[in-house]
Amino acid sequence: MTIQPSGQPDNDKLPIRWAIIFTVSTAVGIGTGLAGGLIAGVGLGFVCAGFLHAILPS
């Protein structure tokens, strides 16, 4: 935790953008992994995360 110049603690919350990326890519990876195997699931999860990272506004 960091302290802001005002002396108040900074809330280090996960931004909604990253929560969406983690949630969707994990769901896609697990679904693909169940159907096509671990390597395919992890690979597609990474591809999905990269795609969402590129298109979601910061």
PDB file of N, CA, C and O in Angstrom:
ATOM      1  N   MET A   1       0.848  -1.169   0.000  1.00  0.00           N
ATOM      2  CA  MET A   1       0.000   0.000   0.000  1.00  0.00           C
ATOM      3  C   MET A   1       0.890   1.228   0.000  1.00  0.00           C
ATOM      4  O   MET A   1       1.899   1.269   0.704  1.00  0.00           O
ATOM      5  N   THR A   2       0.521   2.227  -0.788  1.00  0.00           N
ATOM      6  CA  THR A   2       1.261   3.478  -0.837  1.00  0.00           C
ATOM      7  C   THR A   2       0.443   4.583  -0.195  1.00  0.00           C
ATOM      8  O   THR A   2      -0.766   4.450  -0.008  1.00  0.00           O
ATOM      9  N   ILE A   3       1.113   5.671   0.138  1.00  0.00           N
ATOM     10  CA  ILE A   3       0.449   6.821   0.743  1.00  0.00           C
ATOM     11  C   ILE A   3       0.428   7.956  -0.270  1.00  0.00           C
ATOM     12  O   ILE A   3       1.457   8.295  -0.855  1.00  0.00           O
ATOM     13  N   GLN A   4      -0.739   8.535  -0.472  1.00  0.00           N
ATOM     14  CA  GLN A   4      -0.883   9.675  -1.370  1.00  0.00           C
ATOM     15  C   GLN A   4      -0.302  10.921  -0.715  1.00  0.00           C
ATOM     16  O   GLN A   4      -0.105  10.942   0.500  1.00  0.00           O
ATOM     17  N   PRO A   5      -0.023  11.974  -1.511  1.00  0.00           N
ATOM     18  CA  PRO A   5       0.501  13.211  -0.925  1.00  0.00           C
ATOM     19  C   PRO A   5      -0.407  13.812   0.153  1.00  0.00           C
ATOM     20  O   PRO A   5       0.072  14.534   1.027  1.00  0.00           O
ATOM     21  N   SER A   6      -1.705  13.523   0.101  1.00  0.00           N
ATOM     22  CA  SER A   6      -2.638  14.055   1.098  1.00  0.00           C
ATOM     23  C   SER A   6      -2.519  13.316   2.427  1.00  0.00           C
ATOM     24  O   SER A   6      -3.144  13.714   3.409  1.00  0.00           O
ATOM     25  N   GLY A   7      -1.731  12.254   2.473  1.00  0.00           N
ATOM     26  CA  GLY A   7      -1.584  11.483   3.694  1.00  0.00           C
ATOM     27  C   GLY A   7      -2.544  10.320   3.796  1.00  0.00           C
ATOM     28  O   GLY A   7      -2.459   9.532   4.738  1.00  0.00           O
ATOM     29  N   GLN A   8      -3.461  10.193   2.841  1.00  0.00           N
ATOM     30  CA  GLN A   8      -4.436   9.112   2.841  1.00  0.00           C
ATOM     31  C   GLN A   8      -3.843   7.878   2.165  1.00  0.00           C
ATOM     32  O   GLN A   8      -3.068   8.011   1.218  1.00  0.00           O
ATOM     33  N   PRO A   9      -4.192   6.692   2.631  1.00  0.00           N
ATOM     34  CA  PRO A   9      -3.689   5.488   1.957  1.00  0.00           C
ATOM     35  C   PRO A   9      -4.298   5.356   0.575  1.00  0.00           C
ATOM     36  O   PRO A   9      -5.458   5.700   0.349  1.00  0.00           O
ATOM     37  N   ASP A  10      -3.492   4.851  -0.343  1.00  0.00           N
ATOM     38  CA  ASP A  10      -3.943   4.635  -1.717  1.00  0.00           C
ATOM     39  C   ASP A  10      -4.560   3.246  -1.811  1.00  0.00           C
ATOM     40  O   ASP A  10      -3.929   2.255  -1.443  1.00  0.00           O
ATOM     41  N   ASN A  11      -5.782   3.175  -2.300  1.00  0.00           N
ATOM     42  CA  ASN A  11      -6.450   1.879  -2.468  1.00  0.00           C
ATOM     43  C   ASN A  11      -5.932   1.240  -3.748  1.00  0.00           C
ATOM     44  O   ASN A  11      -6.181   1.734  -4.847  1.00  0.00           O
ATOM     45  N   ASP A  12      -5.215   0.146  -3.594  1.00  0.00           N
ATOM     46  CA  ASP A  12      -4.670  -0.565  -4.742  1.00  0.00           C
ATOM     47  C   ASP A  12      -5.673  -1.596  -5.234  1.00  0.00           C
ATOM     48  O   ASP A  12      -5.463  -2.799  -5.081  1.00  0.00           O
ATOM     49  N   LYS A  13      -6.754  -1.126  -5.821  1.00  0.00           N
ATOM     50  CA  LYS A  13      -7.785  -2.025  -6.315  1.00  0.00           C
ATOM     51  C   LYS A  13      -7.468  -2.423  -7.751  1.00  0.00           C
ATOM     52  O   LYS A  13      -6.826  -1.680  -8.493  1.00  0.00           O
ATOM     53  N   LEU A  14      -7.929  -3.605  -8.122  1.00  0.00           N
ATOM     54  CA  LEU A  14      -7.759  -4.085  -9.476  1.00  0.00           C
ATOM     55  C   LEU A  14      -8.706  -3.320 -10.390  1.00  0.00           C
ATOM     56  O   LEU A  14      -9.915  -3.331 -10.162  1.00  0.00           O
ATOM     57  N   PRO A  15      -8.179  -2.648 -11.433  1.00  0.00           N
ATOM     58  CA  PRO A  15      -9.067  -1.922 -12.355  1.00  0.00           C
ATOM     59  C   PRO A  15     -10.032  -2.882 -13.056  1.00  0.00           C
ATOM     60  O   PRO A  15      -9.709  -4.044 -13.300  1.00  0.00           O
ATOM     61  N   ILE A  16     -11.199  -2.377 -13.367  1.00  0.00           N
ATOM     62  CA  ILE A  16     -12.240  -3.199 -13.988  1.00  0.00           C
ATOM     63  C   ILE A  16     -11.756  -3.773 -15.314  1.00  0.00           C
ATOM     64  O   ILE A  16     -12.151  -4.879 -15.685  1.00  0.00           O
ATOM     65  N   ARG A  17     -10.914  -3.046 -16.029  1.00  0.00           N
ATOM     66  CA  ARG A  17     -10.373  -3.515 -17.309  1.00  0.00           C
ATOM     67  C   ARG A  17      -9.618  -4.831 -17.122  1.00  0.00           C
ATOM     68  O   ARG A  17      -9.815  -5.778 -17.882  1.00  0.00           O
ATOM     69  N   TRP A  18      -8.760  -4.884 -16.115  1.00  0.00           N
ATOM     70  CA  TRP A  18      -7.976  -6.092 -15.867  1.00  0.00           C
ATOM     71  C   TRP A  18      -8.840  -7.211 -15.323  1.00  0.00           C
ATOM     72  O   TRP A  18      -8.588  -8.382 -15.607  1.00  0.00           O
ATOM     73  N   ALA A  19      -9.847  -6.870 -14.550  1.00  0.00           N
ATOM     74  CA  ALA A  19     -10.762  -7.897 -14.047  1.00  0.00           C
ATOM     75  C   ALA A  19     -11.490  -8.570 -15.209  1.00  0.00           C
ATOM     76  O   ALA A  19     -11.675  -9.788 -15.204  1.00  0.00           O
ATOM     77  N   ILE A  20     -11.900  -7.793 -16.194  1.00  0.00           N
ATOM     78  CA  ILE A  20     -12.569  -8.356 -17.374  1.00  0.00           C
ATOM     79  C   ILE A  20     -11.614  -9.249 -18.149  1.00  0.00           C
ATOM     80  O   ILE A  20     -11.977 -10.352 -18.555  1.00  0.00           O
ATOM     81  N   ILE A  21     -10.385  -8.767 -18.354  1.00  0.00           N
ATOM     82  CA  ILE A  21      -9.399  -9.547 -19.108  1.00  0.00           C
ATOM     83  C   ILE A  21      -9.128 -10.881 -18.416  1.00  0.00           C
ATOM     84  O   ILE A  21      -9.135 -11.930 -19.061  1.00  0.00           O
ATOM     85  N   PHE A  22      -8.889 -10.843 -17.099  1.00  0.00           N
ATOM     86  CA  PHE A  22      -8.599 -12.069 -16.364  1.00  0.00           C
ATOM     87  C   PHE A  22      -9.777 -13.032 -16.389  1.00  0.00           C
ATOM     88  O   PHE A  22      -9.600 -14.231 -16.602  1.00  0.00           O
ATOM     89  N   THR A  23     -10.971 -12.512 -16.173  1.00  0.00           N
ATOM     90  CA  THR A  23     -12.157 -13.366 -16.101  1.00  0.00           C
ATOM     91  C   THR A  23     -12.461 -14.031 -17.438  1.00  0.00           C
ATOM     92  O   THR A  23     -12.657 -15.245 -17.502  1.00  0.00           O
ATOM     93  N   VAL A  24     -12.498 -13.239 -18.500  1.00  0.00           N
ATOM     94  CA  VAL A  24     -12.859 -13.791 -19.817  1.00  0.00           C
ATOM     95  C   VAL A  24     -11.785 -14.742 -20.323  1.00  0.00           C
ATOM     96  O   VAL A  24     -12.102 -15.826 -20.811  1.00  0.00           O
ATOM     97  N   SER A  25     -10.520 -14.351 -20.214  1.00  0.00           N
ATOM     98  CA  SER A  25      -9.465 -15.219 -20.739  1.00  0.00           C
ATOM     99  C   SER A  25      -9.358 -16.524 -19.939  1.00  0.00           C
ATOM    100  O   SER A  25      -9.054 -17.574 -20.505  1.00  0.00           O
ATOM    101  N   THR A  26      -9.605 -16.461 -18.636  1.00  0.00           N
ATOM    102  CA  THR A  26      -9.595 -17.681 -17.828  1.00  0.00           C
ATOM    103  C   THR A  26     -10.747 -18.598 -18.220  1.00  0.00           C
ATOM    104  O   THR A  26     -10.564 -19.810 -18.339  1.00  0.00           O
ATOM    105  N   ALA A  27     -11.927 -18.028 -18.422  1.00  0.00           N
ATOM    106  CA  ALA A  27     -13.085 -18.842 -18.827  1.00  0.00           C
ATOM    107  C   ALA A  27     -12.856 -19.475 -20.193  1.00  0.00           C
ATOM    108  O   ALA A  27     -13.180 -20.645 -20.394  1.00  0.00           O
ATOM    109  N   VAL A  28     -12.307 -18.723 -21.125  1.00  0.00           N
ATOM    110  CA  VAL A  28     -12.022 -19.267 -22.461  1.00  0.00           C
ATOM    111  C   VAL A  28     -10.964 -20.356 -22.370  1.00  0.00           C
ATOM    112  O   VAL A  28     -11.085 -21.404 -23.003  1.00  0.00           O
ATOM    113  N   GLY A  29      -9.924 -20.104 -21.579  1.00  0.00           N
ATOM    114  CA  GLY A  29      -8.865 -21.101 -21.429  1.00  0.00           C
ATOM    115  C   GLY A  29      -9.351 -22.391 -20.801  1.00  0.00           C
ATOM    116  O   GLY A  29      -8.985 -23.476 -21.252  1.00  0.00           O
ATOM    117  N   ILE A  30     -10.171 -22.288 -19.771  1.00  0.00           N
ATOM    118  CA  ILE A  30     -10.695 -23.490 -19.112  1.00  0.00           C
ATOM    119  C   ILE A  30     -11.628 -24.253 -20.043  1.00  0.00           C
ATOM    120  O   ILE A  30     -11.556 -25.477 -20.144  1.00  0.00           O
ATOM    121  N   GLY A  31     -12.499 -23.521 -20.719  1.00  0.00           N
ATOM    122  CA  GLY A  31     -13.417 -24.179 -21.657  1.00  0.00           C
ATOM    123  C   GLY A  31     -12.682 -24.883 -22.776  1.00  0.00           C
ATOM    124  O   GLY A  31     -13.023 -26.009 -23.136  1.00  0.00           O
ATOM    125  N   THR A  32     -11.683 -24.233 -23.324  1.00  0.00           N
ATOM    126  CA  THR A  32     -10.896 -24.852 -24.392  1.00  0.00           C
ATOM    127  C   THR A  32     -10.061 -26.006 -23.848  1.00  0.00           C
ATOM    128  O   THR A  32      -9.909 -27.034 -24.508  1.00  0.00           O
ATOM    129  N   GLY A  33      -9.522 -25.835 -22.646  1.00  0.00           N
ATOM    130  CA  GLY A  33      -8.719 -26.888 -22.042  1.00  0.00           C
ATOM    131  C   GLY A  33      -9.519 -28.150 -21.791  1.00  0.00           C
ATOM    132  O   GLY A  33      -9.005 -29.255 -21.962  1.00  0.00           O
ATOM    133  N   LEU A  34     -10.764 -27.999 -21.390  1.00  0.00           N
ATOM    134  CA  LEU A  34     -11.618 -29.168 -21.161  1.00  0.00           C
ATOM    135  C   LEU A  34     -11.927 -29.891 -22.468  1.00  0.00           C
ATOM    136  O   LEU A  34     -12.016 -31.118 -22.504  1.00  0.00           O
ATOM    137  N   ALA A  35     -12.089 -29.117 -23.541  1.00  0.00           N
ATOM    138  CA  ALA A  35     -12.447 -29.717 -24.819  1.00  0.00           C
ATOM    139  C   ALA A  35     -11.227 -30.196 -25.602  1.00  0.00           C
ATOM    140  O   ALA A  35     -11.272 -31.248 -26.241  1.00  0.00           O
ATOM    141  N   GLY A  36     -10.116 -29.414 -25.554  1.00  0.00           N
ATOM    142  CA  GLY A  36      -9.007 -29.731 -26.450  1.00  0.00           C
ATOM    143  C   GLY A  36      -7.679 -30.009 -25.789  1.00  0.00           C
ATOM    144  O   GLY A  36      -6.703 -30.298 -26.482  1.00  0.00           O
ATOM    145  N   GLY A  37      -7.606 -29.933 -24.480  1.00  0.00           N
ATOM    146  CA  GLY A  37      -6.353 -30.222 -23.811  1.00  0.00           C
ATOM    147  C   GLY A  37      -5.741 -28.985 -23.174  1.00  0.00           C
ATOM    148  O   GLY A  37      -6.125 -27.855 -23.478  1.00  0.00           O
ATOM    149  N   LEU A  38      -4.792 -29.215 -22.294  1.00  0.00           N
ATOM    150  CA  LEU A  38      -4.184 -28.152 -21.501  1.00  0.00           C
ATOM    151  C   LEU A  38      -3.433 -27.133 -22.353  1.00  0.00           C
ATOM    152  O   LEU A  38      -3.585 -25.928 -22.152  1.00  0.00           O
ATOM    153  N   ILE A  39      -2.633 -27.599 -23.293  1.00  0.00           N
ATOM    154  CA  ILE A  39      -1.816 -26.679 -24.102  1.00  0.00           C
ATOM    155  C   ILE A  39      -2.705 -25.778 -24.943  1.00  0.00           C
ATOM    156  O   ILE A  39      -2.448 -24.578 -25.044  1.00  0.00           O
ATOM    157  N   ALA A  40      -3.737 -26.334 -25.543  1.00  0.00           N
ATOM    158  CA  ALA A  40      -4.663 -25.526 -26.340  1.00  0.00           C
ATOM    159  C   ALA A  40      -5.393 -24.514 -25.472  1.00  0.00           C
ATOM    160  O   ALA A  40      -5.598 -23.376 -25.893  1.00  0.00           O
ATOM    161  N   GLY A  41      -5.790 -24.910 -24.263  1.00  0.00           N
ATOM    162  CA  GLY A  41      -6.504 -24.003 -23.369  1.00  0.00           C
ATOM    163  C   GLY A  41      -5.650 -22.841 -22.912  1.00  0.00           C
ATOM    164  O   GLY A  41      -6.100 -21.695 -22.913  1.00  0.00           O
ATOM    165  N   VAL A  42      -4.415 -23.130 -22.520  1.00  0.00           N
ATOM    166  CA  VAL A  42      -3.509 -22.062 -22.079  1.00  0.00           C
ATOM    167  C   VAL A  42      -3.186 -21.130 -23.239  1.00  0.00           C
ATOM    168  O   VAL A  42      -3.182 -19.909 -23.079  1.00  0.00           O
ATOM    169  N   GLY A  43      -2.917 -21.708 -24.404  1.00  0.00           N
ATOM    170  CA  GLY A  43      -2.601 -20.890 -25.580  1.00  0.00           C
ATOM    171  C   GLY A  43      -3.743 -19.966 -25.969  1.00  0.00           C
ATOM    172  O   GLY A  43      -3.531 -18.778 -26.214  1.00  0.00           O
ATOM    173  N   LEU A  44      -4.944 -20.505 -26.025  1.00  0.00           N
ATOM    174  CA  LEU A  44      -6.090 -19.675 -26.397  1.00  0.00           C
ATOM    175  C   LEU A  44      -6.407 -18.655 -25.312  1.00  0.00           C
ATOM    176  O   LEU A  44      -6.853 -17.549 -25.618  1.00  0.00           O
ATOM    177  N   GLY A  45      -6.185 -19.009 -24.051  1.00  0.00           N
ATOM    178  CA  GLY A  45      -6.372 -18.042 -22.969  1.00  0.00           C
ATOM    179  C   GLY A  45      -5.442 -16.853 -23.115  1.00  0.00           C
ATOM    180  O   GLY A  45      -5.858 -15.711 -22.922  1.00  0.00           O
ATOM    181  N   PHE A  46      -4.164 -17.114 -23.461  1.00  0.00           N
ATOM    182  CA  PHE A  46      -3.204 -16.027 -23.688  1.00  0.00           C
ATOM    183  C   PHE A  46      -3.591 -15.174 -24.890  1.00  0.00           C
ATOM    184  O   PHE A  46      -3.489 -13.949 -24.843  1.00  0.00           O
ATOM    185  N   VAL A  47      -4.032 -15.814 -25.959  1.00  0.00           N
ATOM    186  CA  VAL A  47      -4.452 -15.078 -27.154  1.00  0.00           C
ATOM    187  C   VAL A  47      -5.649 -14.187 -26.825  1.00  0.00           C
ATOM    188  O   VAL A  47      -5.694 -13.025 -27.229  1.00  0.00           O
ATOM    189  N   CYS A  48      -6.607 -14.729 -26.097  1.00  0.00           N
ATOM    190  CA  CYS A  48      -7.795 -13.970 -25.715  1.00  0.00           C
ATOM    191  C   CYS A  48      -7.419 -12.780 -24.822  1.00  0.00           C
ATOM    192  O   CYS A  48      -7.948 -11.682 -24.998  1.00  0.00           O
ATOM    193  N   ALA A  49      -6.514 -12.993 -23.873  1.00  0.00           N
ATOM    194  CA  ALA A  49      -6.081 -11.912 -22.990  1.00  0.00           C
ATOM    195  C   ALA A  49      -5.377 -10.822 -23.779  1.00  0.00           C
ATOM    196  O   ALA A  49      -5.607  -9.637 -23.536  1.00  0.00           O
ATOM    197  N   GLY A  50      -4.530 -11.198 -24.711  1.00  0.00           N
ATOM    198  CA  GLY A  50      -3.846 -10.203 -25.546  1.00  0.00           C
ATOM    199  C   GLY A  50      -4.819  -9.413 -26.401  1.00  0.00           C
ATOM    200  O   GLY A  50      -4.677  -8.200 -26.559  1.00  0.00           O
ATOM    201  N   PHE A  51      -5.811 -10.104 -26.954  1.00  0.00           N
ATOM    202  CA  PHE A  51      -6.820  -9.425 -27.762  1.00  0.00           C
ATOM    203  C   PHE A  51      -7.613  -8.424 -26.928  1.00  0.00           C
ATOM    204  O   PHE A  51      -7.813  -7.284 -27.347  1.00  0.00           O
ATOM    205  N   LEU A  52      -8.064  -8.848 -25.750  1.00  0.00           N
ATOM    206  CA  LEU A  52      -8.835  -7.948 -24.883  1.00  0.00           C
ATOM    207  C   LEU A  52      -7.975  -6.768 -24.416  1.00  0.00           C
ATOM    208  O   LEU A  52      -8.461  -5.642 -24.310  1.00  0.00           O
ATOM    209  N   HIS A  53      -6.694  -7.035 -24.140  1.00  0.00           N
ATOM    210  CA  HIS A  53      -5.789  -5.964 -23.735  1.00  0.00           C
ATOM    211  C   HIS A  53      -5.655  -4.907 -24.820  1.00  0.00           C
ATOM    212  O   HIS A  53      -5.524  -3.718 -24.531  1.00  0.00           O
ATOM    213  N   ALA A  54      -5.688  -5.354 -26.078  1.00  0.00           N
ATOM    214  CA  ALA A  54      -5.548  -4.431 -27.200  1.00  0.00           C
ATOM    215  C   ALA A  54      -6.820  -3.630 -27.465  1.00  0.00           C
ATOM    216  O   ALA A  54      -6.740  -2.472 -27.875  1.00  0.00           O
ATOM    217  N   ILE A  55      -7.985  -4.223 -27.240  1.00  0.00           N
ATOM    218  CA  ILE A  55      -9.215  -3.530 -27.638  1.00  0.00           C
ATOM    219  C   ILE A  55      -9.934  -2.784 -26.508  1.00  0.00           C
ATOM    220  O   ILE A  55     -10.686  -1.846 -26.773  1.00  0.00           O
ATOM    221  N   LEU A  56      -9.713  -3.189 -25.256  1.00  0.00           N
ATOM    222  CA  LEU A  56     -10.404  -2.510 -24.155  1.00  0.00           C
ATOM    223  C   LEU A  56      -9.748  -1.167 -23.880  1.00  0.00           C
ATOM    224  O   LEU A  56      -8.521  -1.066 -23.881  1.00  0.00           O
ATOM    225  N   PRO A  57     -10.554  -0.129 -23.642  1.00  0.00           N
ATOM    226  CA  PRO A  57      -9.969   1.183 -23.344  1.00  0.00           C
ATOM    227  C   PRO A  57      -9.256   1.183 -21.993  1.00  0.00           C
ATOM    228  O   PRO A  57      -9.658   0.486 -21.061  1.00  0.00           O
ATOM    229  N   SER A  58      -8.185   1.984 -21.907  1.00  0.00           N
ATOM    230  CA  SER A  58      -7.448   2.014 -20.644  1.00  0.00           C
ATOM    231  C   SER A  58      -8.035   2.964 -19.644  1.00  0.00           C
ATOM    232  O   SER A  58      -7.515   3.091 -18.535  1.00  0.00           O
TER     233      SER A  58
END
